[in-house]
């Protein structure tokens, strides 16, 4: 025939290539050989560049053709519903500390409530042992809970009750618990749910999980905090004593509007999961896997191989390659490292952030919180292009991040007079350090998760478990230090 069709078998589907395309590739190879020998004319060099661009475009189209755009989109929206509630609370914290009675100590309360919500993963584990319930029913219930909690949070977050000899933000804490229940349980339920899909979709889901921080972060940047607190003269007594009160400029839109928008994100996540669970076209993207109760997977189409800690663990591109199985030592070491990273990034850092940033002003605190949330999805985006998962690289990044962690802790301990207070350099260093801490933590966590995705069994469940264990230990430690030791002191601009 004039343009005969050739078929090349790939891992997931066949790709058809015409004779003209094969001839073009041969011609391109000849051009490369001529170019290397130095016999290329300027016009031929231009043609060579055009050929390279065409081949790169063809490669990009092939990658896109090897996946379902629908599953990618649904995975992203599903992932948004994991931590969007809790992340939105951190974004609003610069405003909430000014209106709720807990003030600067509010962050430590949020951290401890989030860890109390670990009753969710524990209950899920017990349910699957004693009286198994289909995972999809539990996911439906959690996302619906997020929708309801978000809506009530928007209208009743300022309602307080007198408890334990002080005013407490009772309803606010109840709604925080509901948000946290969704997030904590998602670590052992939502992410393992994607183990049934081909491994290319795990990154997409994690991008969605990262967007649960990015979208509230962008919304927070648009909202703003109105500016730094101002001191206003309110009274002057006969003795000449001057009294001042703090005035906080208003943001562009209210906290109520913010939480209504967050509720809409929960609704979109619920709709995305309904489509993931019900559409037959989505199930075509399942991996070759046997699914047991409790999200336990058995992959049958690859062999296994033990590797040391200097080799890279990558997703196998075809059935002939071997999945590189971690040794027991590396398996446990990575889980411990994951727990330590989560202890710092999910508990200790958020609890002490007000003390390390608010002395520099509301704007500095606001930017630190917002950019730290944006750093999470940015790390996931970078991971799409840096696909290597060398354990040595993970350890290197951990060491590089430590100076920024130490600087963030030092500024918090030295509150209300941290280094370089009142200077632009001090503000920039604080924002830079807190943002990098969260960015490194997100990237390291993603790379460790990618490694465990390829191990099969209940590896992803163990990832979720150690994520919550590390966060829980960190929350207990930070809550005690912040509330009962006097190490961290709040800053009052009018004092």
KOLNUPA-751338 format. One record per residue: x, y, z of N, C-alpha, C, CB in turn. Coordinates in steps of 0.1 Angstrom, whole numbers, plus 5000, padded with zeros to 4 digits. Glycine has a CB too. Layout:
<pts>
XYZXYZXYZXYZ...
</pts>
This chain:
<pts>
500949885000500050005000500950125000499050005012500350244996501150364995501650415009500350474989500850395019501250445033500850335042500550575037501650225043501350105051501450145066502249995048500550085074500450105088501250005096498950115093502050045105502749955114502249975128504349985113502249865136501749875149502849835159500549775151503049925169504049905179503349875192505050025180503549765199502849725211503549795223502949575213502749875230503249935242502649865254502850085243502949915266502549845279501049845280503149915291500349965276498949975279498049965266498650095286498650015255497850015243498750015231496850135243498249985219498949975207499050115201498349885197500150155195500350285189500650265174501450365195499850325165499950305151500850405145498550315144501850365137502750455130502750425115504150435136502650535108502650525093504050505088501950635087504050465075505350445068506050585067505250375055505250685064505850825062506550865075504750925058505850835087506450875100507750795102505550845111507850665098509050595100510150655091508850445097509850685078510750745069511250875074510150755055510350955080510751085086511851065097509551165091511550965105512550945116513950895111511950835126513850815100515150775094515850895089514950665083515150985082515751105076516351185087514751175068515651195098516051275109517351225115515051285120517451085116518651025121519851055111518550875122519651055098520651085089521151225090520151055074520151315093520451455095521451475107519251545097521051405117521951405129523351365127521351325141523451255119524851205116525551305107524651065108524951365098525551465090525951585098524651515078525151625107525451745116526651715124524251775125526751595130527951555138529251565130527751425144529151525117530351525109530851655104530151435097529951765107530351895103530051935089531851915105529251855082528951885068527551955066528951765059526952005077525652065077525752205072524952055091524852245063524752385059523752455068524152395044523752595069522852665078521452625075523052815076520952605063519552575060519252435065519352575045520252335064520052205069519952205084521152115064520752295091520652305105519352345110521752405111518752445102517352485106516352375104516952605097516552285094515652175092515852075103515952105078517052055108517351965119516652005132518851955121516652145135516052195146514552175145516352345148513952195134512552165132512152025134512152215118513051935129512851795131512851755146513851715123513751805153513851785168512551825175515051855174512051945171510851995177509651905174510552145172509651855161508551765158508551635166508551735143509751585167509951465175509551485190511351405174509951595196509551625209508051635211510251745214507451705201505951715201505251575200505451805190505851495191505251365189505351275202505951285178506551295209506751225222505751265232508151235227505551405233504551465242503151415240504651615242502751405227501451355223501351215226501151385208502351135225502350995228502050975243503550915224502751055252502551045266501151075270503551135273500551185264499251225267498251115262498851355260498551055250497650945245497650815253498050915231498650805262498750685270498050695284500250655273497250805285496450825298495150885295497350905307494250875304492950935303492851075309491850835309492551175301492451305306491351315316492251405295490251245314489151245323489551195337487951155318490251085338490751035351491651135357491450895349492551195350493451305355492651415362494351355344491651465355490851575360490051535373489851625349489451415372488751375384489651345395487951245380490851285393491751265403492151385410492951185398492351495403492751625408491651675417493051725397490451685413489351735421489051645433488051745412489251515431489051425443490151455453489151275438491451475449492451505458492351635465493751505451491651735459491451865465490651845478490651955456489751745479488851735490489551675502487751645486490751635502491451575513491751675524492751515508492551775521492951865532492552015529494451865534491552035520491252175517490552245529490252175506489852165538489252225550490352275559488352125556491252185563492352225573493252335567493152105577493652315554494452425548493852555547494852375534492552565545491852685545491852755559490352665541491852675570491952725583493252795586491652615593494352735581495652795583495752925575496752695578495152925563495153045555494453165562494553025541493353125569492553225576493053265590491153175578494053185595494553205608495053355611495753115611495753425602496053565605494853655608496853615593493753615603492453695606491753635618491553685594491853505620491053435631491753475644491053295629493053485645493753515658493253645664495253505656492753735655492353865660490853875665492453965648490053765662488653775665488253655675487853765653489053545676488653435684489453455698488953305678488853405709489453425722490753355724488553385732491153255716492353185718493653265713492353055712493353365705494453455700495653375694494853545711496853405698498053345692498153195695499253415697497453155705497553015709496652925700497352995723495852985692494852915684495552805675494053015675496752835670497352745661497652615668498652805655498152615681498452495688497152415691499152535701496052485693494752415694494352345681493652515699494552405670494152345657494952215655494452445646496252225658497152105656496651995665498652145660496352015677495951905686494551855682495951955701493651935677492351885673492551805660491452005670493451845652493651765639494151625643494751835630494951615653495551485657494451405665496751505666493551465672492451395679491651325668491651485687491551395656490751335645491351205639490651435634492551165644493151035640492250925645494551025646491250955653490250855656489550795643489250905666489650885633489050835620489750715614489050955610491150725612491850615606491750495615493250655604491850515629491750405638490350335637491950455653489350415636487950355635487850275622486950465636488450335611488350265598489050135599489050355587490150125605490950005606490049895614492250025613489449945625488649845633487449805626488249915646486849895619485649855611485949745600485049975604487149765594487549665583487849535590488749725575488249535602488649405609487349335614489549435620486449415620485249355627484049335618484949435639483749445611482549445602482849525590481349505610483449465580483849535568482749615561484549445558483049735557482149825550482849865537481649945558482149865526482849905513483450045514481849905502484650055509485350185511484650295504486750165505483950275493483250385487482250445495482650335473481550365504480550425512481150525523479750315520482350485528482950565538483450695531484150495544483950685519484450805512483350905509485150765499482150845505481050935503480651005516479750845498480650935527480250995540481251105544480150895550482551085542483551185546483451315538484951125544483251295525483151415516481851495519483251375502480851425522479551485526479751565539478451385527480451505548480751565561481451695559481451475570482451695550483151815546482351925541484251785536481351895532480451995527479652055538479451925516479051975547478252025558479052115567477551905565480252065571481052135581481452275575482252055585481852275562482252395555481152505555482652375541479952455553478752555552478452605566477552475547478452525576478152575590479352665595477952465599480552625591481752705595481552855591483052645590481052875579480953005573480053095581480452995559479053045588478053125595478253125610476753075591478953025616478953015630480353005637478152885634481353035629482753015634483053105646483753045623482253225648482553315659481753285672482253455654480853185671480053155683480953095694478953055679480953145706481753095717480953045729482753205722481552975738480852925750481852935761480352775748481252965773482152975785482352845791481453075796483652795790484052665795485452675802484052565783485552595812486852595819487352735823487952515811486452815828486752945833487253045822487752935844486853025810487253115799486353095787488753085795486253195778485553185766486253095756485353325760485552995750486152905741485352905728486152765747486152885717485452885704484952745701486552925693483852705708483352575708482952525694482252565718482052595688481552555675482652545664480352645670483552645665484652655656485552525658485552775659485752485670486552355672485852235667486852345687484552235668483752115663483852115648482252135667483752225641483952225626485352185622483552355621486352235630487752195627487952045628488652275637487251985638487351845640486851775628486651795653485651825622485051755610486051765598483751825607486651885596487651905586488751805587488152045585489251795600490451715602490051565601490951735617488851525604488451385602488551345588487051365608488051435579488151415565489651395561487551525556490551495565491951485561492651365566492551615565492551345579493251225585492851095579493051225600491551075578491050945572491450935557489550935574491651045550491951035536493350975535491951175530494250995545495650945544495650795543496450985555494650725549494650575549493550525540494550525563492850615533491650575525491650625511490350605532491750765510491750825497492950785488491650975498494150805494495350775486495550635483496650825494495350545493495350395489494250365479495150315502493150435478492150405468492750415454490950505470493750505452494250515439495350415436494950655437495550325445496450205442495850115432496750135455494550125430493850035420494050095405492350025423494450215404494650275391496150255387494350425391496450275374497750265369498550375376497850295354499850345378500750435387500850575382502050365388500550605369500750735364499750835370500550735349498650775376497650865381497850895396496250795380498750835403499050865417499651005418500050765423500551045409501051175409499951275406502151195398499051245397497951335395497051355407497051285383496751245414496051255427496751345437495751125432498051325438498851405448498951545444500251345449498851575431498851715426497451775431498951725411496451705430495151745435495151765450494051645432495851675458496051695472496851825475496751575478497851845467498551975468497752095465499751975459496852085455495952195452495052225464495152165440494852135473493952165485494652265493493752035493495952295491496652405498496852525489497952355503497052495476497252605466496052695464497752545453494852635462493652705460493252795471492552615456493252745484492952835495494052945496492852755508495352905492496453005493496253115484497752935490495853085471495653195461494453275466495353125447493353205471492253285476492653375487491153185480493553325496493953405507494853525502494853325516495653505492496353625486495453725481497353575475494353685474493453785469492753855480492353705460492353775491491653835502492553935510491253725512493753895512494653985520494353985535494654125514495054065542494754085557494454235560495954035565494454315550494254465552495454545556493154475562496454485561497654555565498054515580497354705565499154575584499654545598498754615608501054585599498754555620497954615631498454755634498054525644497554845638497854985641497455015656497155085631498155105662497855145676497055275675499055155685495855275681495055395681494855445696493655375674495055575698494855635711493355635714495455785711492955575725491555565728491155645741491155425730492155675749491755745762493055805768491055645772492855915775493955975782493456015796494656095774493955955806493455985820494056115825493855865829493556155837494056275843495456275847493156315855495956155849497356145853498356145841497556005861497756155830498556155818498856025812499856225821498255915817498555785812497755765799498055675822498455715789497855705775497455555773498855745764496255535768495755405765495655385750494455375773496055275746495955245731495355115729497455245725494655095718494054975714494554935700492554985714494554805697494954765684493854775674495454615684494154815662493254825651493754745639492954975646492954645635493354565623492554595611493154415627493154645601492454685588491654565582493454745578490554595576489754485570490354425557488354535568490154295555490554235542489654275531490654085544489954225519489054255507487654195508489754215495487654075514486354005516486453925529485953915504485253895534485153845548485553695549483753855553485853645561486053505564484853425560486453485579483653475562482453405559482453365544481253485562482753465535482853445521483853345517483053575513485053355524486153255522485653115524487253285531484953085535484552945538483352895529484152935553482552995524481552955514482252895501480653075511483352965497484052925486484752785488485153025481485252765500485852635504484852525504486452645518483552555508482552455507482252415493481252515513482352505484482152475469483252375464482152595461484452385470485552295466485252155472486852345472484652145484484252015489483151955480483652025503482252035475481151985466481751925453480152095463482752005447483351955435484151825437484352065430484751805449485451685452484451565453486251695465483351595459482351485461481851445447481151535470481551535438481051505425482151425417480651635417483451465419484451395412484551255416485851465414484451225429484551085434483351005429484551085449482151065428480950995423481250945409479751085423481851035401482150995387483250885387482551115379484350905395485350805396484850665399486450845405483850665408483350535414482350475404482750565427481650555396480550505388480750485373479350595390481650565367481850565353482650435349482550685348482050365339482750245334484050285326481850165325484050395320485250435312486450465321484950565304486150495334487250525343487850385347486750595356487050285349487650155353488550095343486450065356488550145331489450095321490950125324489050145307491050225333492450275337492950205349492350425339492250105354492750025365494049955361491649925370494949935371496149855369495749705370497149885379496649615366496449475367496649435382497349395358495649435389495749425404494549355410495949565410494849285420493749215428493549295441494149065431492349345443492049435454491349355465491049545450491949355477491349295489490749395498492449215497490149355509489549445518490549535525488749375529490249665528491149755534492149805524491849685545491849815512492749875502494149795501492950015504494049665501495249585500495349545486495349465510496549565479496649535465497749435463496949665457497549355452498549255448498749275433498049105452499949315430500249335416500949215410501149465414500449165399500849035394501749045381499648945391501749155375502449165362503849205362501649255353504549205374505949245375506649145384506149385379507949125382508849055391509349155401509948985384510049095412510549185422512049155424509849155435512649265429514149255430514549345442514849305417515449295450515949375461517049465457516449285473517049595461518049695457518649755470517549795448519849815468520449895479519950035479521949875480520450115488519950255490520550355480520150295503521350305471521950405461521250395447523450375459520450295446519750275433518450345432519550125430517950375420516750455419515550355417516750545407514450395423513150315422512250395413512550285435511950335401511050405391509950315387511850455379508850375382507750295377508150225365506550385374507950095364508350015353507650045340508249865356508250075329507550125317506950005309508450195309507449885312506849775304506949645312507549755290506249535308506249415316507549345318505249325311508549375309509749305310510749365321510449315296510449485325511249545336510849495349511249695335511749495359511449445372511149565382512649365377510249545391509949635401511049615412508549615408511749725416512849715425512349715439513849825423512449605446511849595460512849645470511449455463512349725479513249785490513649675500512549895498514849685505515249595515514549635528516849605518514449545538513749565550514349695558513849445559515649705557516249825564515749955558517749815563515849965544515450085537513950105539515850075523513150005539511750015540511450085553511049875539512050035564511750085577512350225579512249995588513550245574514150385575513350485568515550375569512850455556512050555549510750585557511650505535510150485563508950515571509250605583508250375576510350575589510750665601511050805596511950605608511650815585511950955579510651025576512850945567509750955570508451005567507751055579507550905559507750975590507151015602507751145608507250905612509151155607509851275613509451395604511351245612509451385591509151495583507651545586509251455568506751455587505351495590505251555604504451375589506051505614506051565627506451705627506951485636507451745619507851885618506951965610509251885612506551915598505752005589504252005592505951955575503751905598502251895600501951945614501751765598502851955623502551985637503452095643502651855646504752065644505552165651505652295644506952105653505852295631505952425624504652505624506352395609503552445621502252525622501952585636501152445617502352505646502052555660502852675664502252445670504052685660504952795664505052905654506352745667504452885642504552985632504053125636503752945620502953145643502553275648503653345656501353275656504353275664505453335672506653375664505853245684506853305653508053335645507853435634508553215639506553465631506253555620505453685624505453485610504553675634503653785637504453905643502653745647505653885650506354005654506854095642507653955662506954035630507354105619506154175612508054015609504954145617503754215611502754105606504154305600501454155605500454065600500654025585499054135600501254115577501454085563502553975562501954215556503553985570504653875570504053745574505753915579503253745584502553615589501653565578501753645601500853655572499953615561500753555549499153735556501753625545502553575533503253445537503553675529503753425549504453305553503453185552505053315567502253205558501253095558500753065544500053135566500553165536499953145522501053085513499553275516502253135513503253085504503652945508504453175504503652915521503952775526502852675521503952775542501652715520500652635514500852615499499252695517501252725492501452715478502652625475501652855472503652615484504852535482504552395480505852555494503452345487503152205486502852155471501952175495501852225465501552175451502752205441500352245446503452315444504652345436505652235436505252475440505852175448506752055450506251935442506852015465504851915442504351805434504551835419502851795437504351955415504551995401505951965396504152135398506952005405508351975401508651825401509252045412507951745409508151605409507751535397507451545421506751595389506351545377507451535367505151625371508451635367509551645358510751575363509851785354510951575376512151515383511651375388512751595394511651275379510951155382511851055390510551085369513151075391513950985399513550985414515451025397513750865420513350855434514550785442512050775436515750835440516850785447516750815462518150845441517050715470517050735484518150825488517150595491519250825481520350915485519951055482521550875476519151085472518751225469517751265480518051235455516951175484515951215495516651255508515051095498517751175511518551205523519251345522519551095526519751365510520451495507519551615509521051495493518351605503517351715505516951735520516051685497516851625527516551635541517651715549516451495548518951685546520051755552519951905548521351695548519751935535519652075530518552155537519452075515517452085540516352165546516552195561515052075545517452125568517552145582517952285587518652045587518852355580519152495584517952585584520252555576517052565575515852645574514852615585515152625560514852485589513952435600514552505613513952285601515852505615516452555627516152705628517952525627516352775617516152925617514652955621516452985603513752875615512352905618512052885633511452815610512652775639512452755653513052865662513052615657514252905658514953015665514153145666516353035659513553185654512753305654511553295663512353335639511053175664509853155672510253155687509153015669511353095691511753095705512153235709512952995707512653315700513153455704511953555704514253495695510753515701509653605701509453655716508353535696509153785717508653885708509653965701507653975714510953935703512054015697512953925689512854095708512453865678513353775669514353855662512453705659515253795655516353855648515853955637517353755642516454065635516254155624514754205624516554095611514154215636512754265636512754415632512154245651511754445625511554585620512354615607511954675630512954515601513754535589513154455578515254495591513354505565512854425554513554295552512954515541514854295555515654175554515154065563517154205557514854105576514254005585512953945580514054075599512054035575510853985570511053885558509954105565511953925549512153835537512753705542513153905528513753705551514353575556513253485562515453605566512353545570511353465577510453395567510553545587509953475557509053425547509753315539508553535538510953345535511753255527511953115535513153315523512353125547512653005555511352925557513253045569510252985562509052905564508552845551507952995570508652915540508152855527509052735523508152965517510352755524511252645520511052515529512652685520510852535542510552425551509452345546510352475565508352405543507152335538507352275524505852425538508052345516508252295502509152175502508952405494510252175510511152055511510351935517512352085519509551965527508851855534507851795524508051915546507151875516506151825507506851735496505351935500507951785491508651715480509251575486509851795475509851575498510351455503509251355506511151485517508151405511506951315514506451255501505851385521506451335490505951285477506851175472505751395467508151195473509151095467509050965475510551155467508950975488508850855496507550775493508850885511506450855491505150785487505250715474504050895487505950785464506150725451506850595452506850815442507950585460508650465462507750355468509850485472506950385478506150285484504950235475505650335497504550325466503450285457503850165449503150405447505150145446505550035438505849905446506850075430505749915459506049795467504949695469506549845481503649745465502549655466502149625481502849525460501249535483500749495496500049615503501949455505500349645515499749755523500749865524499149705536501649885515502649985517502050125518503649985505501050155509500450285510499650315523499550305498499150205528498450215541499450255552497750085545500650185551501750215561502250365559502950115559502250415547502650555545501650645552502650585530500350615550499350695557499450685572497950655552499650565577499750545591500950625598499950395595502150615591503250685597503150835595504550635590502450875585502151025583501351075596501351045571500350995600499551035611500251015625498250965611501050915626501750885638502751005641502550755638503551035630504451145632503751275635505251165619502651305629501951425631501351435645500751445621500951315650500351305664501351335674499651165666502551275673503651295683504051445683504851205680504151495671504551635670503551735676504751675656502251705675501151785680501151785695499851745675501351675701501451665716502651745721501551515720503751725714504951795719504851945717506151755710504351995706504152135703503152205712503852165689502052135715500952185723501452205737499752095723502152115742502752125756503752245757503352005760504652255747505652355747505052495746506652335736504052505737503452645734502552685746502652635722501752595752500752645762501252635776499552555760502252555779502552525793504052555798502252385796504852595789506252615793506652765793507152545783505952855786506352995786507553015776506653035799507952925769509052945759508653035748509552805753507453025744506953115733506053225738506253025722506453345735505753465740505153545728506653555748503953585730503253665720503753805719501753655722503553875707503954005705502754095705504854025692502854205712501754305712502254445707501054315726501854485696502454615690502154735699501954635676501054735707500754855715501254855729499254865715502054745732502654735746503854815747502854585750
</pts>
